[in-house]
Amino acid sequence: MSVTVVVGSQWGDEGKGKIVHFLSEKADIVARYQGGANAGHTVVVGDRTTVLHLLPVGVLWPHVTCIIGAGVVIDPADLMDEIEQLRQAGIDLTGRLLISHQAHLIMPYHKLLDRMTEEKSPREKIGTTGRGIGPAYVDKAARTGIRIVDLLNHNVLRAKLRRNIEEKNLLLSRIYETEQLDEDQIIQEYLEFDEQIDPYVKDVSVYLNDAIQEGKTILLEGAQGTLLDVDAGTYPFVTSSNPTAGGALTGLGIGPRCVDRVIGVMKAYTTRVGLGPFPTELSGELGELFREVGTEFGATTGRPRRCGWFDAVIGRYSARVNGVDAWAVTKLDVLTGVHPLKVCVAYEDGRRTYRHFPAVPHILEACQPVYEDLPGWTENIQNARTFDELPANAKGYLRFIEEITGAPVGIVSVGPDRDMTIVRDAPAQP
C-alpha cells in the first residue's frame, strides 16, 4: 500500500500541478479531494502547457485512474468542457475517470450570488474567483445543496431545485435587486447533464478503500493551499473548503491510517492571489522581477500574484498542521541572480516576537518580518538533475529551509518543464 497526500503549503499556486504530474508516472490512481473550478493546476511537458481546473492532473498519464471526490464542488459546464478539451487533445477518459455520487453541484444561482456579494460589499471583498464555489459550500453546510446522487431521481431533483430557486430568487430580488432565475431552464440543463455524467459516477469511498487493500499506488491531490483552508487559513481571506491534508480524508472517504506520507509543496519564495495579509510581500522592482520571471499570474483568473520572500513561519505552521514528511520546493530557478536572499524567520509587531503563525488577520497585518540573509547564486540551475549539481549557495538555501521548518526537502523543481526536477530523498517518492 502507498497513499501519498500532496498538499499546498502556502496560499496556493505553489506548483502542485507539476509535482503531482511528476509523481503520477508511478501511480495507479490520482484523486482530487476538495475545491472546485476556482483552482488551476498547470503542467508543462515539452511545448505543451495544460491547465486543469477540476480534473486531477493524473489524467495526462494514460495508465492512471482519476477520481473526483465528494469534497469537490462541480460545475457541470466546466467539467464537460474540460473533458471535451482533453478529448480533442487525444486524451480519452473513458473508463478511467470516476466521480463521487456524493459530490455537490454548483448551480447558476451560486455563481450569480458569488458575483453579487463581491459587488454589493466592495469594502468587505474576499477576492473570490466568482465561480460560485463559496455559495455552493454554503448550501452544502446548510443541507440544501444538490448532489450528483440527486440527479438519479428526477422527481427529487425537481423538488429540490424548485425550493432552492424560489429561495434564491427572493434573495436576488430583495437584497441584490437583480435578475430572476429561470426555473424550467435550470431543471432542463441539469437533467441533460445527468445523461452526460452518468458513466463516470461511482461510490468513490468503496473504490479507493478496495484499491488500498489491493496495494495500489495512490496520490491524493488538493487544490489551493494551507493558508486558504477555511479552518487553518487566514480567515476570512480563505477558500470554503479544507485544502489541508485532513481534507483528503473527509473529501474521499478514507481513514487516517490509510495515508503513508504527506508531501508539502511550496515555492522557494511566497505568492498570494487576492486580498488578505501577507507579511513578506515585496513591492517595487524585486516584486515585479519575481512576477515576471516566475510567470506569476493566476491560472484560473489571470490576476497578477503578489510576491514576497520565503516565509519560514508559514513553513513551520504548514509542516505542523499537515504532518509534512517532505517538502517539494518549486521555482528555485526564479531566485537565480538575486542577492542577498532573505528568509523570514519570525514576525514582530513592536510588542512581541511571533515564531508561530498567528491566526488573527489584524495581528498579521500589523506584523513586520524578521529576516535572515543568505547568499544567492548566479549559475543557471535548470539543467541540474541531482542535488549535488546545484550551486553551493542554492544547496545552502535549501538546507536552511529544512533546518528552519523542521522537514526535509525531497523534491526540487528547477524549471517549468516536468523533467526539470530533482528527486533528492526517498520520503518524497510515492
DAKA-V810866 format. One record per pair of residues at least 24 apart in sequence whose C-alpha atoms are under 8 Angstrom apart, sorted by the first residue. I is the first residue (numbers start at 1). J is the second residue. D is the distance in whole Angstrom. If there is no record, write none. Layout:
I/J/D + I/J/D
This chain:
1/212/6 + 1/213/7 + 1/214/7 + 1/215/4 + 1/216/6 + 1/217/6 + 2/212/8 + 2/215/7 + 2/216/7 + 2/217/5 + 2/218/6 + 2/259/8 + 2/260/6 + 2/430/6 + 3/212/8 + 3/217/6 + 3/218/5 + 3/219/6 + 3/220/7 + 3/258/7 + 3/259/5 + 3/260/5 + 3/261/7 + 3/430/7 + 4/218/6 + 4/219/5 + 4/220/6 + 4/259/6 + 4/260/6 + 4/261/5 + 4/262/6 + 4/263/7 + 4/430/6 + 5/219/6 + 5/220/5 + 5/221/6 + 5/222/8 + 5/245/7 + 5/248/7 + 5/259/7 + 5/261/6 + 5/262/5 + 5/263/6 + 6/219/7 + 6/220/6 + 6/221/5 + 6/222/6 + 6/245/8 + 6/262/6 + 6/263/5 + 6/264/6 + 6/265/7 + 7/221/7 + 7/222/6 + 7/223/8 + 7/225/7 + 7/226/8 + 7/243/7 + 7/244/6 + 7/245/6 + 7/262/7 + 7/263/6 + 7/264/5 + 7/265/6 + 7/322/8 + 8/222/7 + 8/223/7 + 8/224/6 + 8/225/4 + 8/226/6 + 8/243/7 + 8/244/7 + 8/264/6 + 8/265/5 + 8/266/7 + 9/225/5 + 9/226/5 + 9/227/7 + 9/264/6 + 9/265/6 + 9/266/5 + 9/314/8 + 9/315/7 + 9/318/6 + 9/319/8 + 10/225/5 + 10/226/6 + 10/227/6 + 10/266/6 + 10/270/7 + 10/271/8 + 10/314/7 + 10/315/8 + 10/318/8 + 11/224/7 + 11/225/5 + 11/226/6 + 11/227/5 + 11/228/6 + 11/271/7 + 11/272/6 + 11/273/8 + 12/223/7 + 12/224/4 + 12/225/4 + 12/226/7 + 12/227/8 + 12/228/7 + 12/271/8 + 12/272/7 + 13/40/8 + 13/41/8 + 13/224/7 + 13/225/8 + 13/271/7 + 13/272/8 + 13/298/8 + 14/225/8 + 14/265/6 + 14/266/5 + 14/267/5 + 14/330/7 + 15/41/7 + 15/42/7 + 15/265/7 + 15/266/7 + 15/267/7 + 15/330/6 + 16/41/7 + 16/265/6 + 17/41/5 + 17/42/5 + 17/43/6 + 17/57/6 + 18/42/7 + 18/43/5 + 18/44/7 + 18/416/8 + 18/417/8 + 18/418/6 + 19/265/8 + 19/328/7 + 20/57/6 + 20/58/7 + 20/219/8 + 20/221/7 + 21/57/6 + 21/58/6 + 21/60/8 + 21/418/8 + 22/418/6 + 23/429/7 + 23/430/7 + 24/58/6 + 24/61/7 + 24/64/7 + 24/219/7 + 25/61/7 + 26/217/8 + 26/430/7 + 27/64/7 + 27/216/8 + 27/217/5 + 27/218/6 + 27/219/7 + 27/430/7 + 28/63/7 + 28/64/5 + 28/65/6 + 28/216/6 + 28/217/5 + 28/218/6 + 29/58/8 + 29/64/5 + 29/65/5 + 29/66/6 + 29/67/8 + 29/216/8 + 29/217/7 + 29/218/5 + 29/219/6 + 30/56/6 + 30/57/8 + 30/58/6 + 30/64/7 + 30/65/6 + 30/66/5 + 30/67/6 + 30/218/6 + 30/219/5 + 30/220/6 + 30/221/7 + 31/56/6 + 31/66/6 + 31/67/4 + 31/68/6 + 31/69/7 + 31/218/8 + 31/219/6 + 31/220/5 + 31/221/6 + 31/252/8 + 32/56/6 + 32/66/8 + 32/67/6 + 32/68/5 + 32/69/6 + 32/72/7 + 32/220/6 + 32/221/5 + 32/222/6 + 32/223/8 + 33/68/7 + 33/69/5 + 33/70/7 + 33/71/5 + 33/72/6 + 33/220/7 + 33/221/6 + 33/222/6 + 33/223/8 + 33/247/7 + 33/248/5 + 33/251/5 + 33/252/6 + 34/69/7 + 34/70/8 + 34/71/4 + 34/72/4 + 34/73/7 + 34/222/6 + 34/223/7 + 34/241/7 + 34/242/7 + 34/243/7 + 34/247/7 + 34/248/7 + 34/251/6 + 35/71/7 + 35/72/5 + 35/73/6 + 35/133/8 + 35/222/8 + 35/223/6 + 35/224/8 + 35/240/8 + 35/241/6 + 35/242/8 + 35/243/8 + 36/72/6 + 36/73/5 + 36/74/6 + 36/75/8 + 36/133/6 + 37/74/7 + 37/75/7 + 37/78/7 + 37/131/7 + 37/133/8 + 37/300/8 + 38/129/6 + 38/131/6 + 38/133/7 + 38/300/6 + 39/223/6 + 39/224/6 + 39/299/8 + 39/300/6 + 40/223/8 + 40/298/8 + 40/299/5 + 40/300/5 + 41/299/7 + 42/299/7 + 43/417/8 + 43/418/7 + 44/416/6 + 44/417/5 + 44/418/6 + 45/417/6 + 45/418/6 + 46/417/7 + 51/299/7 + 52/82/7 + 53/82/8 + 53/300/7 + 54/78/8 + 54/79/6 + 54/82/8 + 55/79/8 + 55/82/8 + 56/221/7 + 59/91/8 + 59/93/7 + 60/91/7 + 62/91/8 + 62/92/8 + 64/96/7 + 65/96/4 + 65/97/6 + 65/98/8 + 66/96/6 + 66/97/5 + 66/98/6 + 67/97/6 + 67/98/5 + 67/99/6 + 67/100/8 + 67/204/7 + 68/97/8 + 68/98/6 + 68/99/5 + 68/100/6 + 69/99/6 + 69/100/5 + 69/102/8 + 69/103/6 + 69/204/7 + 69/251/6 + 69/252/5 + 70/99/8 + 70/100/5 + 70/101/7 + 70/102/5 + 70/103/4 + 70/104/7 + 70/204/8 + 70/251/5 + 70/252/6 + 70/253/8 + 71/103/6 + 71/104/8 + 71/241/8 + 71/247/8 + 71/250/7 + 71/251/4 + 71/252/7 + 72/103/6 + 72/104/7 + 72/251/7 + 73/103/6 + 73/104/5 + 73/105/6 + 73/106/6 + 73/133/7 + 73/136/7 + 73/137/8 + 74/103/7 + 74/104/6 + 74/105/5 + 74/106/6 + 75/105/6 + 75/106/5 + 75/107/7 + 76/105/7 + 76/106/7 + 76/193/7 + 95/200/8 + 97/200/6 + 98/200/5 + 98/201/6 + 98/202/6 + 98/204/7 + 99/200/6 + 99/201/5 + 99/202/6 + 99/203/8 + 99/204/7 + 100/148/8 + 100/201/6 + 100/202/5 + 100/203/6 + 100/204/5 + 101/147/7 + 101/148/5 + 101/149/5 + 101/201/6 + 101/202/6 + 101/203/6 + 101/204/8 + 102/147/6 + 102/148/6 + 102/149/6 + 102/203/8 + 103/147/6 + 103/148/6 + 104/136/8 + 104/140/7 + 104/145/7 + 104/146/6 + 104/147/4 + 104/148/6 + 105/136/7 + 105/145/7 + 105/146/6 + 105/147/6 + 105/148/7 + 106/132/7 + 106/133/7 + 106/136/6 + 107/132/8 + 107/136/8 + 108/132/8 + 108/186/8 + 109/165/8 + 109/168/7 + 109/181/7 + 110/134/8 + 110/135/5 + 110/136/6 + 111/135/8 + 113/172/8 + 116/176/7 + 120/176/7 + 125/275/8 + 126/236/7 + 126/237/6 + 126/238/8 + 126/274/7 + 126/275/6 + 126/276/8 + 127/237/8 + 127/274/5 + 127/275/6 + 128/274/7 + 129/300/8 + 129/301/7 + 133/240/7 + 134/239/7 + 134/240/5 + 137/240/6 + 137/241/8 + 151/190/8 + 151/191/7 + 151/194/6 + 152/194/8 + 154/191/8 + 157/187/8 + 158/187/7 + 161/187/7 + 204/252/7 + 204/253/7 + 205/252/6 + 205/253/5 + 205/254/6 + 208/252/8 + 208/254/7 + 209/254/7 + 212/258/7 + 217/430/7 + 218/430/8 + 219/430/8 + 220/248/7 + 221/248/8 + 222/248/7 + 226/318/6 + 232/321/8 + 232/359/8 + 233/359/7 + 234/276/7 + 234/277/8 + 234/359/6 + 234/360/7 + 234/361/6 + 235/359/8 + 235/360/8 + 235/361/7 + 237/275/7 + 237/276/5 + 244/321/8 + 244/322/6 + 245/322/5 + 245/323/8 + 246/322/7 + 261/324/7 + 261/325/6 + 261/427/8 + 262/322/7 + 262/323/7 + 262/324/5 + 262/325/5 + 262/326/7 + 263/324/6 + 263/325/6 + 263/326/5 + 263/327/6 + 263/328/7 + 263/428/6 + 264/318/8 + 264/319/7 + 264/322/8 + 264/324/6 + 264/325/8 + 264/326/6 + 264/327/5 + 264/328/6 + 265/327/6 + 265/328/5 + 265/329/6 + 265/330/7 + 266/327/7 + 266/328/6 + 266/329/5 + 266/330/6 + 267/310/8 + 267/329/5 + 267/330/5 + 267/331/6 + 267/332/7 + 268/310/6 + 268/329/6 + 268/330/6 + 268/331/6 + 268/332/5 + 268/335/8 + 269/307/8 + 269/308/6 + 269/309/5 + 269/310/4 + 269/311/7 + 270/307/6 + 270/308/5 + 270/309/6 + 270/310/5 + 270/311/7 + 271/305/6 + 271/306/5 + 271/307/4 + 271/308/6 + 272/305/6 + 272/306/5 + 272/307/7 + 273/298/7 + 273/303/7 + 273/304/7 + 273/305/5 + 273/306/6 + 274/305/8 + 276/361/8 + 277/361/6 + 277/364/6 + 277/365/5 + 278/364/7 + 278/365/7 + 279/364/7 + 279/365/7 + 279/367/7 + 279/368/6 + 279/369/6 + 280/308/5 + 280/309/5 + 280/310/7 + 280/311/7 + 280/344/7 + 280/368/8 + 280/369/6 + 281/306/7 + 281/307/6 + 281/308/4 + 281/309/7 + 282/306/8 + 282/307/6 + 282/308/5 + 282/309/7 + 290/334/7 + 290/335/8 + 293/334/6 + 294/331/7 + 294/334/6 + 309/341/8 + 309/342/6 + 309/343/6 + 309/344/7 + 310/342/7 + 310/343/5 + 310/344/6 + 311/343/6 + 311/344/5 + 311/345/7 + 312/343/7 + 312/344/6 + 312/345/5 + 312/346/8 + 312/401/7 + 312/404/6 + 312/405/6 + 313/344/7 + 313/345/6 + 313/346/6 + 313/355/6 + 313/356/6 + 313/357/6 + 313/405/8 + 314/357/6 + 315/405/6 + 316/356/8 + 316/404/7 + 316/405/5 + 316/406/7 + 317/356/7 + 317/357/6 + 319/405/7 + 319/406/8 + 319/407/7 + 324/407/7 + 325/407/6 + 325/408/7 + 325/427/7 + 325/428/8 + 326/407/6 + 326/408/5 + 326/409/6 + 326/410/6 + 326/427/6 + 326/428/6 + 327/407/7 + 327/408/6 + 327/409/5 + 327/410/6 + 327/411/7 + 327/428/7 + 328/409/6 + 328/410/6 + 328/411/4 + 328/412/6 + 328/413/8 + 328/428/8 + 329/409/7 + 329/411/6 + 329/412/5 + 329/413/6 + 330/412/6 + 330/413/4 + 330/414/7 + 331/413/6 + 331/414/6 + 331/415/6 + 331/416/8 + 332/412/7 + 332/413/6 + 332/414/5 + 332/415/8 + 333/380/7 + 333/381/6 + 333/382/7 + 333/413/8 + 333/414/5 + 333/415/6 + 335/376/8 + 336/376/7 + 336/377/6 + 336/378/5 + 336/379/7 + 336/380/7 + 336/381/8 + 337/376/7 + 337/377/6 + 337/378/5 + 337/379/8 + 338/376/6 + 338/377/7 + 338/378/8 + 339/374/8 + 339/375/6 + 339/376/5 + 339/377/7 + 340/373/6 + 340/374/6 + 340/375/5 + 340/376/5 + 341/373/6 + 341/374/5 + 341/375/6 + 341/376/6 + 342/371/6 + 342/372/6 + 342/373/5 + 342/374/6 + 343/371/5 + 343/372/5 + 343/373/7 + 343/374/8 + 344/369/6 + 344/370/5 + 344/371/4 + 344/372/7 + 345/369/7 + 345/370/6 + 345/371/6 + 345/372/7 + 345/404/7 + 346/370/5 + 346/371/7 + 381/414/6 + 382/414/5 + 382/415/6 + 382/420/6 + 383/414/8 + 383/420/7 + 384/414/7 + 384/420/8 + 384/422/7 + 385/420/7 + 385/421/6 + 385/422/5 + 385/423/8 + 386/422/5 + 386/423/7 + 386/424/7 + 387/422/7 + 387/423/8 + 387/424/6
